[in-house]
Amino acid sequence: MYDSFKKFFPLSMRQLFTRLFALILVAAIGLSGCSNAGVSGQLTGDYRQDTLAVIESLRTTISLPNDSAERLESQASAREIINDFTSRYRRDASVSALSSYTTVSTALNAIAGHYSSYPNRPFPEKLKQRLEQEFKQVEAALKRGS
């Protein structure tokens, strides 16, 4: 009887529990890495709604004064939302051909470039004006449906 038990269960209980624990640990780490936490959780998959939410979030970030206590946190959040938005819609052919997408991606690139080159400096007024103009163009294009 013991031989038939060994035939079906060749591992000792300790080895069995060790392997089971390793499997559960790998699954938990893998699933937590796939979670949609943080800013990316704000993106819904609806391009129009996501674009308007990104624009509103970035307007708030850009308008913060340089001496604001929440500027660094807002800047980090803006970087995350730019990365999430770009990675979500860059390869979507139905979206990337829209004029609103090309305009918003130009604005996002300008913001990301400023944060990369001058992380401790405020946005220049000229850049703020250009971004606001591009944001208005995107909103108008979204109203038109393009």
VEXVEX-731808 format. One record per residue: residue number from 1; residue in three letters; x, y, z of N, C-alpha, C in turn. Coordinates in steps of 0.001 Angstrom, whole numbers. Layout:
BEGIN
num	residu	neast	nnorth	nup	caeast	canorth	caup	ceast	cnorth	cup
NUM	ALA	X	Y	Z	X	Y	Z	X	Y	Z
...
This chain:
BEGIN
num	residu	neast	nnorth	nup	caeast	canorth	caup	ceast	cnorth	cup
1	MET	829	-1175	0	0	0	0	880	1247	0
2	TYR	1930	1213	774	2830	2355	828	3483	2597	-531
3	ASP	3783	1526	-1268	4377	1667	-2587	3420	2335	-3559
4	SER	2151	1998	-3490	1180	2651	-4373	1029	4131	-4002
5	PHE	1143	4442	-2717	1097	5846	-2283	2284	6604	-2852
6	LYS	3470	5993	-2792	4674	6628	-3338	4573	6782	-4848
7	LYS	3870	5866	-5482	3722	5933	-6928	2917	7172	-7325
8	PHE	1851	7456	-6606	1010	8605	-6923	1542	9902	-6315
9	PHE	2227	9813	-5212	2762	10984	-4520	4251	10782	-4260
10	PRO	5097	10944	-5297	6525	10664	-5103	7234	11728	-4260
11	LEU	6650	12863	-4054	7293	13920	-3285	6921	13809	-1811
12	SER	7823	14217	-967	7494	14262	448	6581	15460	695
13	MET	5952	15482	1829	5020	16568	2155	5742	17915	2177
14	ARG	6950	17928	2669	7711	19170	2739	7992	19699	1337
15	GLN	8400	18820	439	8653	19228	-940	7362	19690	-1612
16	LEU	6262	19015	-1332	4979	19370	-1902	4553	20769	-1452
17	PHE	4661	21024	-151	4291	22342	354	5222	23435	-164
18	THR	6498	23112	-301	7451	24093	-825	7094	24474	-2256
19	ARG	6795	23505	-3069	6431	23777	-4466	5100	24492	-4571
20	LEU	4156	24116	-3735	2861	24779	-3727	3011	26240	-3306
21	PHE	3797	26490	-2290	4043	27859	-1835	4722	28679	-2929
22	ALA	5694	28101	-3616	6387	28808	-4700	5416	29145	-5830
23	LEU	4535	28225	-6159	3545	28458	-7210	2595	29590	-6829
24	ILE	2134	29587	-5605	1233	30641	-5138	1944	31994	-5124
25	LEU	3188	32010	-4702	3965	33244	-4664	4177	33807	-6070
26	VAL	4510	32965	-7014	4699	33404	-8400	3397	33951	-8959
27	ALA	2290	33289	-8694	990	33753	-9186	625	35104	-8570
28	ALA	867	35274	-7283	532	36536	-6615	1371	37684	-7149
29	ILE	2650	37459	-7341	3526	38505	-7872	3150	38824	-9308
30	GLY	2865	37805	-10079	2479	38016	-11471	1184	38796	-11598
31	LEU	214	38466	-10788	-1061	39166	-10857	-965	40586	-10325
32	SER	-147	40805	-9310	-11	42168	-8796	723	43052	-9794
33	GLY	1590	42487	-10596	2274	43250	-11633	1343	43631	-12761
34	CYS	249	42916	-12924	-718	43204	-13982	-1820	44127	-13506
35	SER	-1780	44547	-12270	-2852	45396	-11765	-2834	46748	-12438
36	ASN	-3963	47393	-12435	-4132	48665	-13113	-4210	49770	-12070
37	ALA	-3230	49832	-11199	-3247	50787	-10099	-2679	52122	-10530
38	GLY	-2894	53125	-9703	-2319	54432	-9960	-3090	55222	-10991
39	VAL	-2389	56054	-11720	-2998	56951	-12684	-3601	56195	-13841
40	SER	-2972	55091	-14232	-3492	54344	-15361	-4905	53846	-15072
41	GLY	-5261	53724	-13808	-6612	53342	-13449	-7630	54394	-13809
42	GLN	-7175	55612	-14069	-8085	56680	-14456	-8491	56574	-15919
43	LEU	-7702	55914	-16751	-8025	55781	-18158	-9070	54694	-18330
44	THR	-10126	55035	-19075	-11266	54133	-19197	-11254	53302	-20461
45	GLY	-10494	53717	-21464	-10522	53036	-22749	-11362	53803	-23755
46	ASP	-12145	54769	-23293	-12903	55647	-24182	-11988	56815	-24539
47	TYR	-11535	56859	-25786	-10527	57832	-26204	-10955	59269	-25910
48	ARG	-12160	59610	-26260	-12628	60991	-26072	-12606	61373	-24590
49	GLN	-13170	60530	-23769	-13224	60805	-22329	-11825	60844	-21715
50	ASP	-10968	59913	-22110	-9606	59873	-21582	-8816	61111	-21989
51	THR	-8974	61534	-23223	-8252	62718	-23702	-8668	63960	-22922
52	LEU	-9962	64126	-22723	-10438	65292	-21963	-9950	65238	-20509
53	ALA	-9911	64056	-19924	-9427	63919	-18543	-7941	64236	-18452
54	VAL	-7169	63781	-19431	-5726	64057	-19446	-5487	65555	-19599
55	ILE	-6214	66189	-20501	-6060	67632	-20715	-6372	68400	-19436
56	GLU	-7461	68040	-18783	-7844	68748	-17554	-6803	68551	-16458
57	SER	-6299	67347	-16334	-5268	67070	-15333	-3999	67865	-15616
58	LEU	-3594	67918	-16877	-2370	68642	-17235	-2545	70157	-17111
59	ARG	-3729	70648	-17390	-3981	72087	-17192	-3776	72459	-15725
60	THR	-4280	71609	-14852	-4127	71862	-13421	-2653	71843	-13028
61	THR	-1914	70879	-13540	-494	70762	-13221	297	71954	-13728
62	ILE	12	72367	-14943	747	73473	-15558	475	74791	-14837
63	SER	-740	74937	-14338	-1113	76206	-13708	-603	76349	-12271
64	LEU	-58	75291	-11699	453	75389	-10323	1649	76332	-10254
65	PRO	1700	77168	-9234	2874	78030	-9079	4107	77211	-8701
66	ASN	5268	77754	-8978	6519	77031	-8745	6769	76752	-7263
67	ASP	6272	77598	-6391	6505	77410	-4961	5417	76583	-4281
68	SER	4521	75993	-5068	3448	75180	-4517	4002	73895	-3908
69	ALA	3417	73502	-2779	3874	72298	-2079	3532	71030	-2855
70	GLU	2471	71063	-3619	2046	69867	-4345	2577	69805	-5777
71	ARG	3476	70697	-6143	3994	70745	-7506	4747	69471	-7875
72	LEU	5621	68982	-7012	6395	67787	-7327	5511	66552	-7466
73	GLU	4549	66431	-6591	3618	65304	-6669	2775	65389	-7943
74	SER	2336	66578	-8271	1548	66779	-9483	2384	66525	-10733
75	GLN	3646	66904	-10693	4550	66671	-11814	4751	65161	-12031
76	ALA	4933	64424	-10972	5092	62971	-11088	3815	62328	-11624
77	SER	2681	62814	-11153	1401	62300	-11648	1226	62615	-13128
78	ALA	1643	63812	-13539	1545	64197	-14952	2418	63292	-15821
79	ARG	3611	62981	-15348	4484	62075	-16114	3837	60701	-16273
80	GLU	3236	60210	-15200	2577	58903	-15262	1419	58906	-16239
81	ILE	590	59937	-16161	-585	59971	-17022	-185	60162	-18485
82	ILE	884	60897	-18753	1385	61041	-20121	1850	59692	-20638
83	ASN	2614	58971	-19836	3092	57646	-20247	1942	56666	-20463
84	ASP	973	56674	-19549	-155	55752	-19659	-1004	56060	-20892
85	PHE	-1288	57328	-21114	-2106	57722	-22258	-1404	57373	-23569
86	THR	-126	57710	-23650	628	57446	-24874	731	55955	-25147
87	SER	1037	55177	-24120	1181	53738	-24335	-151	53075	-24659
88	ARG	-1236	53636	-24179	-2544	53045	-24451	-3013	53313	-25880
89	TYR	-2758	54512	-26407	-3355	54894	-27688	-2373	54992	-28854
90	ARG	-1081	54886	-28620	-103	55044	-29698	-305	54029	-30810
91	ARG	-549	52800	-30471	-642	51742	-31480	-2068	51453	-31933
92	ASP	-3017	52218	-31463	-4403	52043	-31876	-4607	52820	-33178
93	ALA	-4690	52108	-34290	-4760	52747	-35608	-6012	53612	-35769
94	SER	-7098	53242	-35127	-8320	54032	-35255	-8204	55373	-34537
95	VAL	-7303	55482	-33591	-7113	56716	-32825	-5915	57503	-33336
96	SER	-4829	56823	-33628	-3594	57527	-33980	-3693	58298	-35290
97	ALA	-4704	58030	-36096	-4900	58765	-37345	-5726	60038	-37146
98	LEU	-6305	60220	-35984	-7147	61390	-35721	-6295	62640	-35523
99	SER	-6828	63776	-35972	-6094	65037	-35784	-6006	65398	-34305
100	SER	-7018	65040	-33537	-6980	65334	-32100	-5838	64569	-31430
101	TYR	-5583	63335	-31872	-4501	62559	-31270	-3140	63156	-31613
102	THR	-2937	63537	-32855	-1635	64102	-33222	-1383	65408	-32483
103	THR	-2427	66206	-32311	-2262	67470	-31591	-1997	67233	-30110
104	VAL	-2751	66326	-29491	-2535	66074	-28062	-1183	65410	-27838
105	SER	-742	64566	-28757	569	63947	-28561	1689	64977	-28695
106	THR	1496	65982	-29528	2469	67080	-29621	2561	67818	-28286
107	ALA	1401	68098	-27701	1377	68781	-26406	2008	67918	-25311
108	LEU	1686	66633	-25310	2244	65735	-24296	3755	65626	-24437
109	ASN	4243	65596	-25665	5687	65547	-25888	6370	66819	-25384
110	ALA	5717	67962	-25585	6291	69222	-25105	6374	69241	-23578
111	ILE	5323	68760	-22931	5311	68725	-21463	6363	67742	-20943
112	ALA	6397	66547	-21534	7375	65544	-21100	8804	66032	-21352
113	GLY	9014	66720	-22467	10344	67262	-22754	10759	68316	-21746
114	HIS	9804	69170	-21359	10117	70193	-20349	10470	69534	-19013
115	TYR	9683	68530	-18619	9962	67852	-17352	11296	67111	-17378
116	SER	11669	66580	-18532	12944	65876	-18632	14131	66833	-18631
117	SER	13989	67951	-19334	15107	68892	-19462	15213	69868	-18297
118	TYR	14065	70317	-17816	14048	71353	-16770	13094	70953	-15644
119	PRO	13401	69915	-14889	12450	69428	-13885	12176	70406	-12745
120	ASN	13110	71307	-12469	12939	72221	-11334	12484	73610	-11753
121	ARG	12260	73817	-13033	11852	75142	-13501	10370	75168	-13822
122	PRO	9759	76325	-13633	8340	76443	-14009	8203	76497	-15532
123	PHE	6989	76277	-16004	6732	76374	-17439	6849	77830	-17881
124	PRO	7545	78086	-18975	7584	79454	-19492	6196	79853	-20005
125	GLU	5905	81137	-19946	4588	81621	-20385	4325	81280	-21845
126	LYS	5347	81368	-22658	5178	81073	-24084	4746	79613	-24281
127	LEU	5353	78698	-23525	4984	77291	-23610	3571	77072	-23068
128	LYS	3229	77743	-21985	1875	77631	-21432	831	78065	-22450
129	GLN	1108	79173	-23140	164	79674	-24142	19	78685	-25298
130	ARG	1142	78133	-25742	1095	77170	-26833	334	75910	-26434
131	LEU	571	75430	-25222	-131	74242	-24744	-1629	74497	-24626
132	GLU	-1995	75660	-24119	-3416	75986	-24005	-4076	76045	-25385
133	GLN	-3364	76603	-26356	-3892	76655	-27728	-4070	75230	-28278
134	GLU	-3102	74373	-28049	-3211	72995	-28520	-4325	72242	-27807
135	PHE	-4489	72482	-26519	-5578	71852	-25789	-6930	72273	-26347
136	LYS	-7078	73550	-26682	-8336	74033	-27276	-8570	73408	-28642
137	GLN	-7505	73241	-29430	-7638	72583	-30730	-8087	71135	-30571
138	VAL	-7558	70465	-29587	-7935	69073	-29338	-9404	68992	-28929
139	GLU	-9825	69873	-28046	-11221	69873	-27608	-12163	70149	-28775
140	ALA	-11781	71081	-29645	-12608	71377	-30824	-12651	70174	-31765
141	ALA	-11516	69528	-31958	-11473	68356	-32835	-12302	67206	-32253
142	LEU	-12293	67052	-30936	-13100	66000	-30318	-14587	66299	-30473
143	LYS	-14977	67568	-30413	-16378	67935	-30627	-16805	67618	-32061
144	ARG	-15893	67816	-33016	-16155	67496	-34417	-16169	65994	-34663
145	GLY	-15488	65264	-33795	-15416	63818	-33946	-14164	63350	-34658
146	SER	-13145	64207	-34715	-11910	63780	-35390	-10711	63881	-34483
